[in-house]
Amino acid sequence: MAAPGASIAPPAAEATATRPMAIRQLSEGIANRIAAGEVIERPAAAVKELVENALDAGATRIDVMIGAGGRRLIRVADDGSGMIRPDLLLCVERHATSKLQDEDLLDIRTLGFRGEALPSIGAVSTLTITTRHADEAHAWQLTVDAGRKGEARPAALAAGTRVEIADLFAATPARLKFLKSDRAEAAAVADVVKRLAMAHPTVAFSLADDDGTTRHFPVQAFGEAGLLARIGDVAGRDFAQNALALDVWRGEVRLYGFAGLPTFGKATAASQFLFVNGRPIRDRLVLGAIRGAYGDTMPRDRHPAVALFLELDPREVDVNVHPAKTEVRFRDPALVRGLIVASIREAIAAASPATSSTLGAATVAAFRPAAARTGGYDWRASPSRPFSPGLSEGPQAGFALDLPPAADARAAEAPAAEDDLDRPLGAARAQIHGTYILAQTRAGLVIVDQHAAHERLVYERMKRQMAEAGIARQALLIPVVVELDPADASRLVERADDLARFGLVVEGFGPGAVVVRETPAMLGEVDAEALVRDIAEHLAEWDSAAPLETRLLAVAATMACHGSVRAGRQLRPAEMNALLREMEATPASAQCNHGRPTSVALSLADVERLFGRR
């Protein structure tokens, strides 16, 4: 230990002040490798840049071949305009491009514009470009090996350009360590090609792998039919058969394409294809708008399938936000979001009660009971009860009939008018297991889940009343006290005003309890305690960060679930047919409030296949 007052000398390395390193200019090779790390992060990024160059060159056919997932070989050949020798020599220099003038940075009308892709690729691989302009007598070939540019030599090639990349990232071995397996990299390349092919249906594409597989996307006609055919080639025929066409203008912004039915939801977001002025994007604003548009028509663990194209003035969107050019920034994001949400919602409402054709096909293929329900209110737990008075007006007053609950699983035959067979949901013929309505149509049959269907009808009615004069309330003769976790009780009291808008009046009743004084009139004799507990759970799940509209819709969905007819409730023919007719007149009635299908259609051909007649 040092004596008191003695100084302690710092280590020699720290005693002398470190002299800062002098600033120096990076070499062109190092600069290109740094740029390559930003622009070309994996083989799929290189393929994207080359295919975009081909499209900008006016190609009508683009052939892509990869080896070892793209790390060993990438070859992109096109029949575009090609390049003359001086342009070939210049195209591998940084920031050299034919697509951008000095004043055009905010008016970009091409897929590429920065002039960084080819020099970046050449800095980390062996890049060979063979090209022939239509006015040239022969082609020219140029090789760049790890940043070292060779001489342009005469070559043989038809009009167009062929670009080959060998040993990608050979000059930067550290980058190779971050690449995934060959299979994963090949899948990423395929995704890039598919998205660009979908955006340009009038261009033929092919993608070949070194395992011998080749996928072709033939030329399609210009227009909606050609686009739908290309979407079917890329995303599958099921998508094309379960898609709703969109073509909407708002001001100078156009949204067109196809949105999948809510019942055609996917386990992942891989079937979401988004484009802005022909450019594939993955933009959080657009993705959020799509999710919001489907809202309560799709389960939270499912993802909509869409192929949407936005067209707007290039000056209204900034595509120079990210090196990969997959993110954009809109000058008027509210307009874009509103257009997407409104267009998809209107298409879904107009298509109701259509359901995914794959539901019937899956039923035939599996030939097993429907999958167990998940999420939402336990619809089997409560005793049977009649339909709520006031749900339907006019000829649909059958809903208010006071019928006794079913005692067993007997089927009630339901004669109906012959004209009903021509309606989308047909004519009710029977009720089975006190839960499902069996209806006949001209084309086959429809099976309807009475609880799920009625739940959607109540929910839509609540939303209508909210938008008009508000939801009518009914006072309880004896207020109901509900004991809860203190946090849940506090959350309910904080949202008391919002709940009152839905006809549910609650007040604090000491720590960890609330008292229910009024409930929505349209729900009839509802179990107030069970309703409040379910709403408390939803409010806990949708925390304060969630939009108010989202939280309110969750509350409405919970109330509708409690107010709908239960399984086991025997229905008369008039009630069953009234339910079908109201479903046909109600937006989004093909799904319950949790996004599950309310009906499944089986064509006569499907039924015949079950019995081996087809």
N, C-alpha and C positions, 0 to 999 in steps of 0.2 A: 504493500500500500504506500502511496506517495505521502511524503511528509506534508503537514499542513502548510499551505502557502506555496508549495512547489507546483510548477506548471507542468502540464502533461502535453508532450509534443505529439502532433498528429502524425499518422503514418506518412512515410515518404511520398507515397503515391498521391496523397491528398494535400500534402503541404504546399505543393506547387500548383498554382492555378492552371487548369487545363486550357490550352489555347484552342479556340474554336477552329474547326476545319474550314478551309477556304471554300467559297461557293464556286462551282465550276459547271460548265455546260455538259450535259449528258451526251454521250455519243448517240448517233442515229440508231444504231443497233439496240442499245439499251432502251432508248425511248420507245422504239417499236415493240420491244418485248413487254414493256410496261403497258403500252396501249393494248397489246394483245390480251393481257390479263383482264382488262376491262371489257373489251369488245368480244373476244373469243374465249369464253370460259369453259366450253366443252364442245365436242364435235357437232352437236345439234346447232350451236350458235354459228359455226362456220357454214353449215348447210343452209341455215336461214339467210345469211348474208349472200351466199352465192345464188340461191333461188330468187331472192328479191332482185338481185342484179339482172338475172335472166328475164324476170317479169318487166322490169323497167326497160329492157332492151326490146320489148315487143314480142317475146317468144310466144309461139302457139303450142310448142311441145317442150317439156322439160323432163329429162331422165336423170335420176339420182341413183348412184350406186355407192355402197359403203362396205368396208371390210373391217372386221374386228371392232364393230360398233362405231367405226369412223376414226379410230385412232391410227389404224394402219393405212387406210385408203378412204378418200372421199372423191367421187367424180360426179360432176354436174355438167351435163351437156344440154344445149338449147339450140333452137333454130332462129334466134333473134337477129338483130341487126349486125352483130359482130363489130370488130374494131379495125381501124387502119393501123399501120405500124407505129406512127408517132403516138397514137392514143394508147397502144399496147405498152409502149415504154413508159408512158406517164402514169398509167393506172396503178402501178405498184409503188408509186411515190405517195408519201403521206399527204393527206388533205388535197388530193387531186381528184376532181369529180366533174362530170359533165352535167350534173343534175341540179346544181345550185348556183345561182348568181349572188352577187354580194348583198343585194337588197331582198333576197327571197327567204331568209331564215324563218320568217313568220308566215310564209306562203308556200309550204312544202307540198308538192303534188306527186312526189315519187316515193317509193318505199325506202330507197337508200338516198343519202345526201351528204354524208360527212367525209367520204373518201378515206376512211380508215381501215376498212375490212381487209382488202387485199394486202396492203403492206404489213398489217398486223399478222395476218396468216403467214405471209412469207417470212416473217421474223422468227417463227417458231416451228417451221416445217419445211418440207421441200414442195414448193408451189410451182406448178407447170400450167401455163395458160396457152392454149392454141385457139386462134380466132381467125375468122375470115369475113371481111366486109364484102357486101354484094358487088362493090365496084372494083375489088381487088382480083388480080389474076390467080392468086394462090393465097394460102393461109400463112400466118406467122406464128411462131412458137417462142415463148420466153420462159425461162426457169429462174426462180429465186430460191436459193438454198440457205436457210437460216440467216436471211437478211442480205445475202450476197447475190446481187443481180447479174445474170448472165447476158449474153447477146441475143437479140431477136434473130431467129433463123427461119428460112422458108420451111413450110410444112404442107401437108395434104389434109384438107378438111372441107366439107361442104359449108355453105354460108351459115354462120352462127359462131358459138363459142363453146369450148370444152375446158373446164378447169379441173385439175387434179391436185389433190393435197395428199402427200405421202408422209407418214410418220409425224402426225400432228403432235406438237409439244416435245419433239425430240430435242429441240434446243433448250427446253426448260423442263428438265426431268422432274423437278419438284411438283409441277402442275399435274404430271401423269399420276402422282400418288393420290390426287384428289378425285380422279375419275372413278366412276362406278364400274360395275362389271360390263362386259361387252353387250350382254343382253339388255341391261338397263340403259346404256348409251344408245343402243340401236332403237329402243322404244322411244327415247327422247327425240331421236332423229325422225322417226315415223310420225310422231305427234306434230312436229314442225311442218313436215311435208303435208300431212293431212289438213292442217289448218290453212296453209297457203293454198292448197288445192280447193278447199271449200270456198275460199274467198274469190277464186278465179275459175268458175266452172267452164268457161269457154277455152281454157288452156288444158291440154292433155298432160298428165303427169304419170310417171312410173317410178317405183322405188324398189331397188334390188339389193339384196344382202348377199354376203359371200356364202351363206348356207344354202343358196339356190332358190330362195323364195323371192318372188317378184309380185308386187301389187300394182295394178293398173287403175288409173282414173281416166276413163275416156272423155273426149270432148263432149260437152253438153250444150244444148241450145241456149241462146240468150233468153232471159226471162224467168218467171216464177217456176215453170215446169222444169227447166234446166237446172235451176238452183236446187229444187227439191230432189231431183235425181242425183245431183252431186252430193247433197247432204246424205242421201241414202247410201251412196258409195262409200262415204267417209265414216258416217256414224252408225250405219246399219239401217236395214229396211224397217225395223220396228220403230225407230225414231221417225222416219218419214211417214209412217202410217199413223202415228200418234201425235202429230204436230199440228199446231194451229197457225195458220198463215197470218202475218202482220204486214201492213204497209200503211204507215201513218205519217202525216206531215204536221209539224208544228212550227210555224214560221218558215225559216229556211232550213230546218233540220228534218231529215227523213229517217225514220226507223222502219226497217223491213226485215223479213226473215221468217223464222218459225220458232214457236215456243211449244214445248211438249206439254201434254195434258198433265195436270197435277198427279193423277194416278200413275203416270209414267215416270215417277221419281226414281233417282239413282242413288246408290250407296255412296258415291263420290261425286266430285264436281268435274270429272274428266269429260263429261258430255256437254260442257258449256263452252260454246264457240262464240267469241265476241270479236267484232271487227269495227274499226273506225276508218273510213275512207279506204277500205280494202286492206287495212293493216291489222293483223292479229294482235290483240291486246289482252292483258290480264289486269284490269283496272278495278281498284277497290270500290270506287264510286258506282261503276256499272254493276259489279257483282252484288253490292249491297242493294241497289235498286231492284235487281232481279229477285233477290231473296224477299225483299219487301213486297214485291208484286204478288208473289205466290202466297206469302203470309200464312193465313189460317187455312189454306187449302192443301197444305203439304206438311207432313210430320217434320219435326225439327231435325231428325236424324237422316232425312232424305234430301236430295239435291235436284233441282229442276234441270231438265235437258233442254237447251236452247241453242239456236244458231241465229244470232242477231247482228244486223249490219246497220251502223250509223253512218249517214252521209251528211256532211255539213261543210261550210266554207273552211278551207284549210287554215285561214287566219283566225278561226274561232276555236282552234285546238292546238295545243303545243305538244308535239311528238318528240321533242328533244329534251325530255325530262330524265331519261335513263339511258345508259349506253346500249342496252339491249333493245330499246325502242318498243318495249311492251307496255310501258306505262305512259299515260297521257294526262294532260291537264286541260280541262274545258274552261273557256272564258265564262260560260254561264252554266255551271254544274246543276243548278236547280232546275233549269229548263230540261236538261238531258235526263235527270232523274225522274222528273215528273212525266216526261214523255214515255219512258220505259215502264214505269209503274202503271200509268193509266192504260197504256196500250195492251199490256199483258193481262191486266185485270178485266178489261172489256172483252178481250178474246176468250178468256176463260168463262166469263159470264154468258157470252153469246153461245158458247159450245155446250153449256150445261143442258141436259144431264149426261153428256158423252163421257165415257170412261175408256181407259186404255184397252186397246184390243189385245194386249198381252195378258190381261187378267183372265180372259176367257181361255186363251191358249194355254196359260199355265194351269188352269183348272183341268183342262182335258189331259195335259201332259202328266200332271202329278196324280190326278184322280184321288185326291185325299181331302180331308176336311180343311176348311180355311185355317190359316195361321192364327195363333192366339193373338188377341188384342194386347197392345202395350200402351202404357201411358193413359192419362186422362182419368176420368171418374170411373169407379168400379160399377159398371152398368148392371151387373148381376146381383149386387149386394142389396139393393132396395126392393121392397115389396112392389108388386105390380100396382099400377094406378092408371086411371083413364087419361086420355089426351086432355090437354089443358083447354078449358073454355076460352073462346075468343081467339084461338090460333088461326082459324080460317073463317072467312066470311062467305056469304052467299051460298052457292051450291055445295061448298065444302064443309058445311056445318056438321057433317057426320062425325067430325073429330070430337065433338062435344058429347056424343052419345055416352050414356052411363052404362057401360056393359060390365058384367062381372069378369074377373080375371080368369085366365085359362087354368084348368085343373090338371091338364096333361098335355101331351104333344099331339093332340088330334089336329088334323088339317081341316080347315073350314073352306068348303068349295065356294067360289065367288063368281057367279055369273056376271057378265059385263056386256055392254053394247058392242056389236060387231065393229063399229067405227073405232073403238078404242084400240083395236089391233094395229091400226095405222099410226098410233101415237108412239113417240120415242120409247116410252116405258111400257107400252102395251096395256093389256087388260089383266087385272088381278084374277088368278084362277084358284089360288089356295094360299093358306098360311101354314107353315110347317114349323114344328117345335116352338110355337108361340113367339118366334123371333124373326123368321124370314118370310117375305111375301114372294110367291112365285107368280110371275106375270108372263103372258104369252104375247108375242109380237108376230108380225107377218114373216119376219126373217128368222125367228127362233124363240128364245125365252130370256127373261131377265130375272135375276134373283136380287131382292132388295133387303137390306138389313134395316128393319123398321126403326130400331133405336138410333142408329147412325143417321138415317135419313131425317127422322123427326128432329134430331138434335140440330142438324144444319138449318132446318126450317125455322125453329125457334130462334136460333142465333141470328139469322138474317132478319127476322122480324124485330128482334131487339135492336139491331143496328138501324133499321128503318125508323123505329120509334125514337131512337136517340137523335137521329138527324132531323126529325120533325118536331114533335111537341114534348119529347121526353117519355120515359117509361112510367106507366101508371103503377101506383103502389097500392098495397092492401095492408091495413093495420092488423097486427096480431092481437087477438083477444087477450092472450097472456104472453107478454114479452118473454123471450127465451134468453136465458143467461148461458153464455158459452165460456168455459174456462180454457185458457190457452197458455202457451209459453209466453212469458212477459214480453219478449221481443216481438212475437207474432201479434199479440194484443196491441202493442204500441204501434205496429205497422198498420194495422187495421184502422185504428183511431186516426192516424195521420192521413189516411186515405178516405176518411168518412165522407167528405164532400164528393169525391169521385164515385164512391159506391152509391151515394144517394142518387146520382144521375142515372144509375141503373135500377133504381127502385128499391135498393137495399139500405135501410137506415140502421146504423149501429152506433152505439155510444160506449164510452169507457165505463167500466163497472168495477173500479178498484184495480189493484195490481193483478195482471194476468187474467183478466176477464173482460168480456164485452157483453152488452145486452142488445138483442135484435128486436126492434120495435116494428119495422115494416119490411115486407118482401115484395118483389115484383109481382104484380097482379097476374101477368100472363103465365106464371109458373104454377098457379093453383096452390094446392096443399103441399108445399115443398117442405122437406126436412131442413129447417133453418139452421140447426146446429151443424149438420153434415155440410151444408152449403158454405157456411162461414169457415169451417175448418179447411175445406178445399181451397177457398179463396185465399186464406192466410198462407197456405203452402205455395200458391202461385205467386203471391206478392213477394215471398221470400226468394223464390227462384228468379223472378224478374226484379232485380235489385233497382235501386234508384238511378243507376246509370242507363237503364233501358229507356227508350222513348216512352212518353206518356201514352201515346196511342197503342203501343205494343202491350203495355200493362193493362190498359182498359179493355182491349180486345181479349186478352187472356181471362179477365174477369167475366166478360160477356160469354165466352166459350164455356167457362165453368158453370155459369148459371144455366145456360142452355142445356148442358148435359144433365143437370139436375131436373130440369123442367120437361124433359122429353120422355116419351113412352118407353117403358121398360120391356126387356125380354120377358116372355111369359104372358104378356097381355094379349088375350084373344081378340081379334078384330073382326068386325062384320064386313061383308063385301063392300058396302058403301064407304066404310072408313078406309079400307085398303085402296080402293080406286081414287078416293079423295086425296090420299097421301101421294099416290103416283102423279096425279094431275098437278098438285102443288109443287112437287119436285120439278116437274117440267117447266113450271113458271118461275122457279126460284134460281137466282144466280148461284153458281158454284155448288149446286146440290149434288154433284157427283162425288163430293168428299164431305166427310163429317168435319167437325171443328178441329179435330186432331190430325186431319189430312188423310185419314183412311178412306177407302172407297165405300160408298153407300150402296152401290149396285155392281153386279157383274153380268155382262151380257154373253150369252152363248148362242152362236148361230146354229141353224138347223144342221149345217155341215159338221159343226163341233159335236153335236149330240149324236149324229150318225157315226162319227168316228169312234165315239165311246162304245158303240155296239158293233163295231167292225163292219159297218155298211159302207165305209169309205176307206 
